[in-house]
Amino acid sequence: MKKNSFLTVILRSLIIIGLILSVCLILYFTPLPNHYPQSCSRPCHELDWPMICRIKLTLERFQTLGNPCKGCPGNISDCYINGCITVDGQSKGILTVNRQFPGPTLEVCQYDIVLVDIVNRIPGQSFGVHWRGQSQSETPFMDGVPMITQCPIPSLTTFQYKFRASEPGTHIWQVNTGEEYLDTLFGPLIVKKPYSKEINKNYYDTDDKKNVVVIHTWNPLKNNFLYEDDASKTKLLINGKTQENDVPPFVFNVTAGKRHRFRVIYVGSEPEKNCQIRFSIDEHKFFVIGFDGKSIQPEMVTSVKLFPGERFDFVLSANQKMASYSMKATPVQCLNLLSTSALIQYEGNEKKNFVNVFNNNDLSSFPEFFEISTSFDEDCKSDEFSRICIQNIRSYEKIPKELAIEKPDFKYYLIIDSTMSTNHNIGMKETVRIKQINNLTMLLPSSPLVSQSYQISPDSFCDENFIPEKCKKNLVENFPCECVHVVKIPLNSVVELVLVNKDESDHVFHLHGYSFRIVGISKVPTFVATKEQIKQFDDVNKQIFRNFNYPVVKDTLALSSGYLYVIRFKADNPGYWLFDEENSSHFSKGLSLVFKVGRESDFPNVPDNFPKCGDWIGPEFFFA
């Protein structure tokens, strides 16, 4: 009996010792964080607790080539002083964020809690700030769309955004408004994964915050009254600079022999136009590893074509001779948009050979042409140049089985076009071209949908099945049907949107709250004009092929004129989500709609003290 008890004690002791040794071995071989960061811009680790990242962004007027620039451009070194905004070498008033242009890069780790105080010091202007790429699944009231998710932030007030950075990748924060005047207020939003979870980590050695490339437009004569007749030259900038009037370009320093990850963001365009650009680096090929924050199967290219609102990540191998090389951004079609360049400078090459901005927009400047394009057009069918177009970009993520079903739960056709309407308020023309989706022009509500939908008159809403009485009269008098265009989608349904661009212009659309998979692209035949004919072309004739073989995942999509696109996503994020045109002048003229996913009882609760706005009619009274 005693012998059995003794053996039992020995056995238990061995088990305990074995467990302790196992735990010690696991801890020993588990890579633990070896730092205690004071900043949210830090190496990310899967065992780290999320940080609370507090940021203050002050939006105010400033001056290019102002006092901080001292002797710039006469003294080149002064042009690199913090606070010196050179742009194109002309002195001009400008709107800035924290007196930077573009605004500061916000870098956090996935699942960090982001608290941003927006201080509006711009007189007479109100707006929201949108966090492109973030689903806002817990906080739909923080999406930053005026009159959809919140009241505009009034001048000389502060509004605090608070959300979880759940979606990793290269994203943008930007002022959301219909005013082109405010289009300069934006900056990068970089949400990093732990290095061990980066699927393309073996392709690069460094991922530096300094290697963020923001390509954006600049019009030296721009104000908030520009319309489509304005023919002033708009310029492309890289990180707020272009090489004109003796001011130097932006310089990216790279280490020879290293593989550097770059993140590229393209923001803004000309009035009334979505200008596609071509991005390239002299004498270098590079690996493209992601679009719109989502990883793709890497492609080696010499150039990338993209539209406003799109982002991509690439890896540059610094394997050429020690020198400086031009990083170029060139318009593809827009004749009034001027090219720009920055410098890639190998460390150790102390002599800065600033090269002149080239202004050659044709394909002959790329003798061995091989590019990747985020759009689809007739060139994609040509064998003249080697090209990877949007339908051939492959995601690393296999499409979920529920999204690959033959018949989605919710299928909806959106026809984008325009019509000429009697003009009573814009310019001097008798008629004006009005943009429409399904013959409806979006009119923002009088109160935010997310927080005050109960205050909006039911007669203000519309969709293809309900046309307000006011619109029936407008259509007779050749006025557009302006209404709050809301499409209701059942929660957790598999959604397929068929987007048909029958307008004469290319359009770029961004879906808030979701990313989607592009599963189909087709040329729209000339004989297909109405929605019923498109349904016949698709459902009956089966002329639109669906690709479920690792389709690319995006949140922004360029719709080429005359083409049809099919996208899919699962509607698992309840809320009111805007689907809007990227060009602010198009958005302000009604080229958007709102998807209402689920019922309002499914939505996360809006904070009790959330700001309210809307119509106000005072009490009835008589003056004494």
C-alpha positions as CSV (number, residue, x, y, z in Angstrom):
1,M,0.0,0.0,0.0
2,K,2.8,2.4,1.0
3,K,4.7,1.4,-2.1
4,N,1.7,2.3,-4.3
5,S,1.4,5.7,-2.6
6,F,5.1,6.4,-3.1
7,L,4.8,5.6,-6.8
8,T,1.8,7.8,-7.1
9,V,3.7,10.7,-5.6
10,I,6.6,10.1,-7.9
11,L,4.3,10.0,-10.9
12,R,2.6,13.2,-10.0
13,S,5.9,15.0,-9.4
14,L,7.2,13.9,-12.8
15,I,4.0,15.2,-14.4
16,I,4.3,18.6,-12.7
17,I,8.0,18.8,-13.6
18,G,7.2,17.9,-17.2
19,L,4.5,20.6,-17.4
20,I,6.9,23.2,-15.9
21,L,9.6,22.2,-18.4
22,S,7.1,22.4,-21.3
23,V,6.0,25.9,-20.3
24,C,9.7,27.0,-20.0
25,L,10.5,25.6,-23.4
26,I,7.5,27.4,-25.0
27,L,8.4,30.6,-23.3
28,Y,12.0,30.2,-24.4
29,F,11.3,29.6,-28.0
30,T,8.4,32.2,-28.2
31,P,9.7,35.5,-29.6
32,L,8.6,38.0,-26.9
33,P,8.6,41.8,-27.3
34,N,11.9,43.2,-26.1
35,H,10.9,46.8,-25.9
36,Y,8.5,49.0,-24.0
37,P,7.5,51.5,-26.7
38,Q,6.5,55.1,-25.8
39,S,5.1,55.7,-29.3
40,C,2.4,54.0,-31.3
41,S,4.8,54.1,-34.3
42,R,6.7,51.0,-33.2
43,P,7.6,47.4,-34.2
44,C,4.3,45.4,-34.0
45,H,4.2,42.1,-32.2
46,E,1.4,39.6,-31.9
47,L,1.8,39.3,-28.1
48,D,1.6,43.1,-27.5
49,W,-1.4,44.6,-25.9
50,P,-3.1,47.2,-28.1
51,M,-2.0,50.7,-27.3
52,I,-4.2,53.8,-27.0
53,C,-2.8,56.2,-29.6
54,R,-3.7,59.9,-28.9
55,I,-3.2,62.3,-31.8
56,K,-4.0,65.9,-32.3
57,L,-4.6,67.3,-35.8
58,T,-5.0,71.0,-36.2
59,L,-6.4,72.2,-39.5
60,E,-5.5,75.8,-40.3
61,R,-4.4,78.3,-42.9
62,F,-0.7,78.6,-43.6
63,Q,1.7,79.8,-46.2
64,T,4.0,78.2,-48.8
65,L,7.5,79.5,-48.8
66,G,6.7,81.3,-45.5
67,N,9.0,82.3,-42.7
68,P,10.2,78.8,-41.8
69,C,11.7,78.5,-45.3
70,K,14.3,81.3,-44.5
71,G,16.6,81.4,-47.6
72,C,14.8,78.8,-49.7
73,P,15.0,78.4,-52.7
74,G,18.2,80.3,-52.9
75,N,19.7,78.2,-50.1
76,I,18.7,74.6,-51.0
77,S,19.3,73.3,-47.4
78,D,16.7,75.7,-46.1
79,C,14.1,74.1,-48.2
80,Y,14.4,70.9,-46.0
81,I,13.8,72.8,-42.7
82,N,10.8,71.4,-40.7
83,G,7.8,73.6,-41.4
84,C,9.0,74.8,-44.8
85,I,6.3,74.0,-47.4
86,T,7.8,74.6,-50.9
87,V,5.3,72.9,-53.2
88,D,6.1,74.5,-56.6
89,G,8.2,77.4,-55.5
90,Q,5.4,79.9,-55.5
91,S,4.2,81.8,-52.4
92,K,0.5,81.1,-51.8
93,G,-2.0,80.7,-48.9
94,I,-2.7,77.0,-48.2
95,L,-4.7,74.9,-45.8
96,T,-2.5,72.5,-43.7
97,V,-2.7,70.0,-40.9
98,N,-0.3,70.6,-38.1
99,R,1.4,73.0,-40.5
100,Q,2.4,70.1,-42.8
101,F,1.5,69.4,-46.4
102,P,0.5,66.6,-46.8
103,G,-0.6,66.1,-43.2
104,P,1.3,63.9,-40.8
105,T,1.7,60.2,-41.3
106,L,-0.3,58.3,-38.6
107,E,1.3,54.9,-37.9
108,V,-0.2,52.4,-35.5
109,C,-0.4,48.6,-35.0
110,Q,-3.4,46.5,-35.9
111,Y,-6.1,46.7,-33.2
112,D,-4.7,49.8,-31.5
113,I,-7.3,52.2,-30.2
114,V,-6.9,55.5,-32.1
115,L,-8.1,58.8,-30.5
116,V,-7.7,61.8,-32.8
117,D,-8.7,65.3,-31.8
118,I,-9.6,67.3,-34.9
119,V,-9.1,71.0,-34.2
120,N,-10.9,73.0,-36.9
121,R,-9.3,76.5,-37.1
122,I,-10.5,77.2,-40.7
123,P,-12.9,80.1,-40.6
124,G,-16.3,79.4,-42.1
125,Q,-15.6,75.7,-43.1
126,S,-17.1,72.6,-41.6
127,F,-16.3,69.0,-42.5
128,G,-15.7,65.4,-41.4
129,V,-12.6,63.3,-41.5
130,H,-12.9,59.9,-43.1
131,W,-10.5,57.0,-42.2
132,R,-10.3,55.2,-45.6
133,G,-9.7,51.5,-45.3
134,Q,-11.1,51.1,-41.7
135,S,-14.3,49.2,-41.5
136,Q,-15.5,51.0,-38.3
137,S,-17.4,47.8,-37.4
138,E,-17.7,48.8,-33.8
139,T,-18.1,52.6,-34.4
140,P,-20.0,53.4,-37.6
141,F,-20.6,56.9,-36.3
142,M,-16.9,57.5,-36.6
143,D,-16.6,57.0,-40.3
144,G,-16.4,60.8,-40.8
145,V,-19.0,61.5,-43.5
146,P,-21.0,64.7,-42.9
147,M,-24.7,64.2,-42.7
148,I,-24.4,60.4,-43.1
149,T,-22.4,59.4,-40.0
150,Q,-22.1,62.7,-38.1
151,C,-22.7,66.4,-38.1
152,P,-19.9,68.4,-39.8
153,I,-17.3,69.7,-37.4
154,P,-18.0,73.5,-37.1
155,S,-15.3,76.1,-37.5
156,L,-13.3,76.8,-34.3
157,T,-14.4,73.6,-32.6
158,T,-12.8,70.3,-31.7
159,F,-14.2,66.8,-32.5
160,Q,-12.6,63.6,-31.2
161,Y,-12.6,60.4,-33.3
162,K,-12.2,57.2,-31.5
163,F,-12.0,53.8,-33.3
164,R,-10.1,50.5,-33.4
165,A,-7.6,50.2,-36.2
166,S,-8.8,46.8,-37.2
167,E,-7.8,46.8,-40.9
168,P,-4.0,46.6,-41.6
169,G,-2.4,48.1,-44.6
170,T,-1.7,51.4,-46.4
171,H,-4.7,53.7,-46.0
172,I,-5.6,57.4,-46.0
173,W,-7.2,59.9,-43.6
174,Q,-8.8,62.8,-45.4
175,V,-11.3,65.6,-45.0
176,N,-14.6,64.5,-46.4
177,T,-16.6,67.3,-48.0
178,G,-17.9,68.4,-51.4
179,E,-15.6,71.4,-51.5
180,E,-12.5,71.1,-53.7
181,Y,-11.1,74.0,-51.7
182,L,-10.5,71.5,-48.8
183,D,-9.0,68.8,-51.0
184,T,-5.5,69.5,-49.6
185,L,-6.3,68.2,-46.1
186,F,-5.2,64.5,-46.0
187,G,-2.4,62.3,-44.9
188,P,-1.3,58.6,-44.7
189,L,-2.8,56.2,-42.3
190,I,-0.5,53.2,-41.9
191,V,-1.8,50.2,-39.9
192,K,0.9,47.6,-39.5
193,K,0.6,43.9,-38.8
194,P,3.0,42.0,-36.7
195,Y,6.0,41.1,-38.9
196,S,5.4,37.4,-38.4
197,K,1.9,37.8,-40.0
198,E,3.0,39.7,-43.0
199,I,2.5,37.2,-45.8
200,N,5.0,39.0,-48.1
201,K,7.7,39.7,-45.5
202,N,10.3,37.6,-47.3
203,Y,10.3,40.1,-50.1
204,Y,11.7,43.0,-48.1
205,D,14.3,43.9,-45.5
206,T,13.0,47.3,-44.3
207,D,9.6,48.9,-43.8
208,D,10.3,52.5,-42.9
209,K,7.7,55.2,-42.1
210,K,9.9,57.5,-44.3
211,N,9.1,55.5,-47.4
212,V,5.5,56.6,-47.7
213,V,4.8,58.2,-51.1
214,V,1.8,60.5,-51.3
215,I,1.0,61.6,-54.9
216,H,-1.5,64.4,-55.1
217,T,-2.7,67.2,-57.2
218,W,-2.0,70.9,-56.8
219,N,-3.6,73.9,-58.6
220,P,-1.9,77.2,-57.8
221,L,-5.1,79.1,-58.7
222,K,-7.5,76.8,-56.9
223,N,-10.3,78.2,-54.9
224,N,-13.8,76.9,-53.9
225,F,-15.5,78.3,-57.0
226,L,-13.8,76.2,-59.6
227,Y,-16.0,74.5,-62.2
228,E,-15.4,72.4,-65.2
229,D,-14.6,75.4,-67.5
230,D,-11.5,76.3,-65.5
231,A,-8.5,75.4,-67.6
232,S,-5.6,76.4,-65.3
233,K,-2.8,73.8,-65.2
234,T,-3.0,71.4,-62.3
235,K,0.3,69.8,-61.2
236,L,1.1,66.5,-59.6
237,L,3.2,66.6,-56.4
238,I,5.1,63.9,-54.5
239,N,4.9,64.4,-50.7
240,G,4.0,68.1,-51.3
241,K,6.9,68.9,-53.6
242,T,7.7,69.3,-57.3
243,Q,10.9,70.4,-58.9
244,E,10.0,73.9,-60.2
245,N,11.3,77.4,-59.7
246,D,14.6,76.1,-58.2
247,V,13.0,74.3,-55.3
248,P,14.3,70.7,-54.8
249,P,12.2,67.6,-55.1
250,F,11.4,65.2,-52.3
251,V,14.3,62.7,-51.6
252,F,13.9,59.1,-50.5
253,N,17.2,57.7,-49.1
254,V,17.7,53.9,-49.6
255,T,20.6,51.7,-48.5
256,A,22.4,49.9,-51.3
257,G,21.9,46.2,-51.3
258,K,18.7,46.3,-49.2
259,R,15.2,45.6,-50.2
260,H,12.9,48.5,-49.2
261,R,9.1,48.5,-48.8
262,F,7.4,51.6,-50.1
263,R,3.7,52.5,-49.7
264,V,2.1,54.7,-52.4
265,I,-1.1,56.7,-52.0
266,Y,-2.7,58.7,-54.8
267,V,-5.1,61.5,-53.7
268,G,-7.1,64.1,-55.6
269,S,-7.5,64.9,-59.2
270,E,-8.5,67.7,-61.6
271,P,-12.0,69.3,-61.3
272,E,-14.6,67.1,-63.0
273,K,-11.9,64.5,-63.9
274,N,-10.5,61.3,-62.4
275,C,-7.0,61.4,-63.8
276,Q,-5.2,58.1,-64.1
277,I,-1.4,58.3,-63.5
278,R,1.6,56.1,-64.2
279,F,4.1,55.5,-61.5
280,S,7.7,54.4,-62.3
281,I,11.3,54.6,-61.1
282,D,14.1,55.1,-63.6
283,E,16.3,52.0,-64.2
284,H,14.4,49.9,-61.6
285,K,11.9,47.1,-61.6
286,F,10.0,46.5,-58.4
287,F,7.6,44.0,-56.8
288,V,4.0,45.1,-56.2
289,I,2.8,43.3,-53.1
290,G,-0.5,44.9,-52.2
291,F,-3.4,47.1,-53.2
292,D,-5.8,49.1,-51.0
293,G,-4.2,47.6,-47.8
294,K,-4.7,43.9,-49.0
295,S,-1.8,41.6,-49.9
296,I,-1.6,40.3,-53.5
297,Q,0.6,37.6,-55.0
298,P,3.7,39.7,-55.9
299,E,4.2,40.9,-59.5
300,M,7.5,42.3,-60.9
301,V,6.8,45.4,-63.0
302,T,8.4,48.6,-64.2
303,S,5.3,50.8,-63.7
304,V,1.9,50.9,-62.1
305,K,-1.3,52.7,-63.4
306,L,-3.7,53.8,-60.7
307,F,-6.6,56.2,-60.1
308,P,-7.3,58.7,-57.2
309,G,-8.1,57.0,-53.9
310,E,-6.1,53.9,-54.7
311,R,-3.0,52.7,-52.8
312,F,-0.4,50.1,-53.5
313,D,2.7,48.7,-51.8
314,F,5.9,47.7,-53.6
315,V,9.4,46.5,-52.8
316,L,12.4,48.2,-54.3
317,S,15.7,46.4,-54.5
318,A,18.5,48.9,-54.3
319,N,20.7,46.9,-56.6
320,Q,21.8,49.5,-59.1
321,K,25.0,51.6,-59.2
322,M,25.4,54.4,-56.5
323,A,23.5,57.3,-57.9
324,S,20.2,59.2,-57.7
325,Y,17.2,58.0,-59.7
326,S,13.9,59.7,-60.6
327,M,10.6,58.4,-59.1
328,K,8.0,59.6,-61.6
329,A,4.3,60.2,-61.6
330,T,2.9,60.9,-65.1
331,P,-0.7,61.5,-66.2
332,V,-2.0,59.0,-68.7
333,Q,-4.7,61.0,-70.4
334,C,-5.4,64.3,-68.6
335,L,-3.8,67.0,-70.8
336,N,-4.0,69.7,-68.1
337,L,-2.2,67.7,-65.5
338,L,1.6,68.2,-65.3
339,S,4.0,65.4,-64.4
340,T,6.3,65.4,-61.4
341,S,9.2,63.5,-59.9
342,A,11.0,62.8,-56.6
343,L,14.5,61.3,-56.1
344,I,15.6,57.8,-55.0
345,Q,19.0,58.4,-53.6
346,Y,21.4,55.6,-52.7
347,E,23.1,56.3,-49.4
348,G,26.7,57.0,-49.9
349,N,26.0,59.1,-53.0
350,E,26.5,62.5,-51.4
351,K,26.3,64.4,-54.7
352,K,22.6,65.2,-55.2
353,N,22.0,65.2,-58.9
354,F,18.6,66.8,-59.1
355,V,17.1,65.9,-62.4
356,N,14.5,68.0,-64.3
357,V,10.9,66.9,-64.3
358,F,10.3,65.1,-67.6
359,N,7.1,65.9,-69.4
360,N,6.7,63.0,-71.7
361,N,3.3,61.3,-71.2
362,D,3.4,58.7,-74.0
363,L,4.3,55.0,-73.8
364,S,7.6,55.5,-75.7
365,S,9.3,56.5,-72.5
366,F,9.0,52.9,-71.3
367,P,10.9,50.9,-73.9
368,E,10.6,47.5,-72.2
369,F,7.1,48.1,-70.9
370,F,5.6,45.8,-68.3
371,E,3.0,47.3,-66.0
372,I,0.2,46.6,-63.6
373,S,-3.1,48.5,-63.9
374,T,-6.0,48.9,-61.5
375,S,-8.4,49.5,-64.4
376,F,-9.7,47.6,-67.4
377,D,-9.9,49.1,-70.9
378,E,-9.2,48.1,-74.5
379,D,-5.4,48.3,-73.9
380,C,-5.8,45.3,-71.6
381,K,-6.8,43.2,-74.6
382,S,-3.8,44.4,-76.7
383,D,-0.6,42.3,-77.2
384,E,1.4,45.4,-78.0
385,F,2.6,45.8,-74.4
386,S,2.8,43.3,-71.6
387,R,0.3,44.3,-69.0
388,I,-1.4,42.9,-65.9
389,C,-4.9,44.4,-65.6
390,I,-7.2,44.4,-62.6
391,Q,-8.9,41.1,-63.5
392,N,-5.6,39.3,-63.5
393,I,-4.3,40.6,-60.1
394,R,-4.4,37.7,-57.7
395,S,-5.1,38.0,-54.0
396,Y,-3.5,35.8,-51.4
397,E,-6.9,35.3,-49.8
398,K,-8.9,32.5,-51.2
399,I,-12.5,33.7,-51.7
400,P,-14.8,32.3,-49.0
401,K,-17.1,29.6,-50.2
402,E,-20.1,31.6,-49.1
403,L,-19.1,34.4,-51.6
404,A,-18.6,31.9,-54.5
405,I,-22.1,30.7,-54.6
406,E,-23.9,30.8,-57.9
407,K,-26.8,32.9,-56.7
408,P,-26.0,35.6,-54.1
409,D,-28.6,36.5,-51.5
410,F,-28.8,40.1,-52.6
411,K,-28.1,41.2,-56.2
412,Y,-28.4,44.8,-57.3
413,Y,-27.7,46.7,-60.5
414,L,-26.3,50.2,-60.4
415,I,-26.3,52.2,-63.7
416,I,-24.0,55.2,-63.6
417,D,-24.8,57.8,-66.2
418,S,-25.5,61.5,-66.7
419,T,-28.2,63.7,-68.2
420,M,-28.5,67.3,-69.3
421,S,-30.8,69.4,-67.0
422,T,-32.0,72.9,-66.9
423,N,-29.4,75.0,-65.0
424,H,-30.5,77.5,-62.4
425,N,-27.5,77.7,-60.1
426,I,-24.1,76.8,-61.6
427,G,-22.3,79.1,-63.9
428,M,-23.9,80.8,-67.0
429,K,-24.9,77.8,-69.1
430,E,-28.6,77.1,-69.8
431,T,-28.1,73.4,-69.2
432,V,-25.7,71.5,-67.0
433,R,-24.7,67.8,-67.0
434,I,-26.1,66.0,-63.9
435,K,-24.6,62.7,-62.7
436,Q,-27.0,59.9,-61.7
437,I,-27.1,56.4,-60.3
438,N,-30.3,54.6,-61.4
439,N,-31.7,57.9,-62.6
440,L,-31.4,59.4,-59.0
441,T,-29.1,62.2,-57.8
442,M,-28.0,62.0,-54.2
443,L,-29.1,64.8,-51.9
444,L,-27.6,64.7,-48.5
445,P,-30.2,64.6,-45.6
446,S,-30.9,67.4,-43.2
447,S,-29.6,65.4,-40.3
448,P,-27.1,62.5,-40.0
449,L,-28.6,59.1,-40.9
450,V,-26.6,57.2,-38.3
451,S,-27.6,59.3,-35.3
452,Q,-30.8,61.2,-36.3
453,S,-32.6,59.3,-39.0
454,Y,-35.8,59.6,-37.0
455,Q,-35.8,63.4,-37.8
456,I,-35.6,63.0,-41.5
457,S,-38.9,63.2,-43.5
458,P,-39.8,59.8,-45.1
459,D,-40.5,61.8,-48.3
460,S,-36.8,62.7,-48.5
461,F,-35.8,59.1,-49.2
462,C,-35.8,57.2,-52.5
463,D,-34.6,54.1,-54.3
464,E,-35.5,52.5,-57.6
465,N,-38.8,51.3,-56.1
466,F,-39.8,54.5,-54.5
467,I,-39.8,57.9,-56.3
468,P,-40.9,60.9,-54.1
469,E,-43.8,63.0,-55.4
470,K,-41.5,66.1,-55.9
471,C,-39.4,64.0,-58.3
472,K,-42.3,63.2,-60.5
473,K,-42.9,66.9,-61.2
474,N,-39.1,67.5,-61.6
475,L,-38.8,64.9,-64.3
476,V,-41.5,66.5,-66.3
477,E,-39.7,69.9,-66.1
478,N,-36.3,68.4,-66.9
479,F,-35.0,68.7,-63.4
480,P,-33.0,65.9,-61.7
481,C,-34.6,63.7,-59.1
482,E,-32.6,64.8,-56.0
483,C,-33.3,62.7,-52.9
484,V,-31.6,60.7,-50.1
485,H,-30.8,57.6,-52.1
486,V,-30.7,54.7,-49.7
487,V,-30.5,51.0,-50.7
488,K,-31.5,48.5,-48.0
489,I,-29.4,45.3,-47.7
490,P,-30.3,42.4,-45.3
491,L,-27.7,41.9,-42.6
492,N,-25.3,38.9,-43.2
493,S,-26.4,38.5,-46.8
494,V,-24.0,37.7,-49.7
495,V,-24.2,40.9,-51.8
496,E,-23.4,41.1,-55.5
497,L,-23.3,44.6,-57.1
498,V,-23.3,44.9,-60.9
499,L,-21.8,48.4,-61.6
500,V,-22.5,49.7,-65.1
501,N,-20.7,52.8,-66.3
502,K,-22.7,54.2,-69.2
503,D,-21.4,57.7,-68.7
504,E,-18.9,59.2,-71.1
505,S,-16.3,59.6,-68.3
506,D,-14.4,57.1,-66.2
507,H,-15.5,57.1,-62.6
508,V,-13.8,56.0,-59.3
509,F,-16.0,54.7,-56.5
510,H,-15.1,54.0,-52.9
511,L,-17.2,51.8,-50.6
512,H,-17.2,52.8,-46.9
513,G,-17.3,50.1,-44.2
514,Y,-16.3,47.2,-46.5
515,S,-13.7,45.7,-48.8
516,F,-15.0,43.7,-51.8
517,R,-13.8,41.2,-54.4
518,I,-13.9,42.0,-58.1
519,V,-15.3,38.9,-59.7
520,G,-16.4,40.1,-63.1
521,I,-15.6,42.6,-65.8
522,S,-17.3,42.9,-69.2
523,K,-17.6,45.4,-72.1
524,V,-21.2,46.7,-72.3
525,P,-22.6,46.1,-75.8
526,T,-24.0,49.2,-77.5
527,F,-27.4,47.5,-77.8
528,V,-27.6,47.1,-74.0
529,A,-29.1,50.4,-72.7
530,T,-31.6,49.8,-70.0
531,K,-31.4,47.9,-66.7
532,E,-33.8,45.2,-68.0
533,Q,-31.5,44.7,-71.0
534,I,-28.4,44.4,-68.7
535,K,-30.3,41.8,-66.6
536,Q,-31.1,39.9,-69.8
537,F,-27.4,40.2,-70.9
538,D,-26.3,38.8,-67.5
539,D,-28.9,36.4,-66.0
540,V,-30.4,35.0,-69.2
541,N,-27.7,35.1,-71.8
542,K,-24.9,34.4,-69.2
543,Q,-22.5,36.9,-70.9
544,I,-20.7,38.0,-67.7
545,F,-18.1,35.5,-66.5
546,R,-17.5,35.3,-62.7
547,N,-14.0,34.7,-61.6
548,F,-13.7,33.1,-58.2
549,N,-10.0,32.2,-58.6
550,Y,-8.3,34.4,-55.9
551,P,-9.9,37.7,-57.1
552,V,-8.3,40.9,-55.9
553,V,-9.7,42.6,-52.8
554,K,-10.2,46.4,-52.8
555,D,-12.2,49.2,-51.4
556,T,-11.8,51.6,-54.3
557,L,-12.7,50.7,-57.9
558,A,-12.1,52.6,-61.2
559,L,-15.0,52.1,-63.6
560,S,-14.0,52.6,-67.2
561,S,-16.5,54.2,-69.5
562,G,-18.6,51.6,-71.3
563,Y,-17.7,48.7,-69.0
564,L,-19.5,46.6,-66.4
565,Y,-18.0,45.4,-63.1
566,V,-19.3,42.8,-60.7
567,I,-18.2,42.9,-57.0
568,R,-19.1,40.8,-54.0
569,F,-18.9,41.1,-50.3
570,K,-20.7,39.8,-47.2
571,A,-22.9,42.4,-45.5
572,D,-21.8,41.6,-42.0
573,N,-21.1,45.2,-40.9
574,P,-24.4,46.9,-39.9
575,G,-24.8,50.6,-40.5
576,Y,-25.2,53.3,-43.1
577,W,-22.3,53.1,-45.5
578,L,-21.6,55.6,-48.3
579,F,-20.8,54.5,-51.8
580,D,-19.4,57.6,-53.4
581,E,-17.5,59.0,-56.3
582,E,-13.9,59.8,-55.5
583,N,-13.9,63.2,-57.3
584,S,-15.3,65.8,-54.9
585,S,-17.0,67.8,-57.6
586,H,-18.9,64.7,-58.7
587,F,-19.7,63.7,-55.1
588,S,-21.1,67.2,-54.4
589,K,-23.2,67.0,-57.5
590,G,-25.0,63.8,-56.3
591,L,-23.0,60.9,-57.7
592,S,-23.3,58.7,-54.6
593,L,-25.7,56.6,-52.6
594,V,-26.0,55.0,-49.2
595,F,-26.3,51.3,-48.3
596,K,-28.3,50.6,-45.2
597,V,-27.0,47.2,-43.9
598,G,-29.4,45.6,-41.4
599,R,-32.0,47.3,-39.2
600,E,-31.2,50.2,-36.9
601,S,-31.7,47.8,-34.0
602,D,-28.6,46.0,-35.3
603,F,-26.4,49.2,-35.2
604,P,-23.9,49.9,-32.4
605,N,-25.3,52.5,-30.1
606,V,-24.4,56.1,-30.7
607,P,-22.9,57.8,-27.7
608,D,-25.5,59.7,-25.6
609,N,-23.7,63.1,-26.0
610,F,-23.0,62.7,-29.7
611,P,-23.4,66.1,-31.5
612,K,-26.7,66.7,-33.2
613,C,-27.7,69.0,-36.1
614,G,-30.6,69.6,-38.5
615,D,-33.6,71.7,-39.2
616,W,-34.9,74.1,-36.5
617,I,-38.2,76.0,-36.5
618,G,-38.8,78.3,-33.5
619,P,-42.0,78.4,-31.4
620,E,-45.0,80.4,-32.5
621,F,-45.1,83.8,-30.8
622,F,-46.0,87.4,-31.4
623,F,-43.7,90.4,-31.0
624,A,-45.0,92.7,-28.3
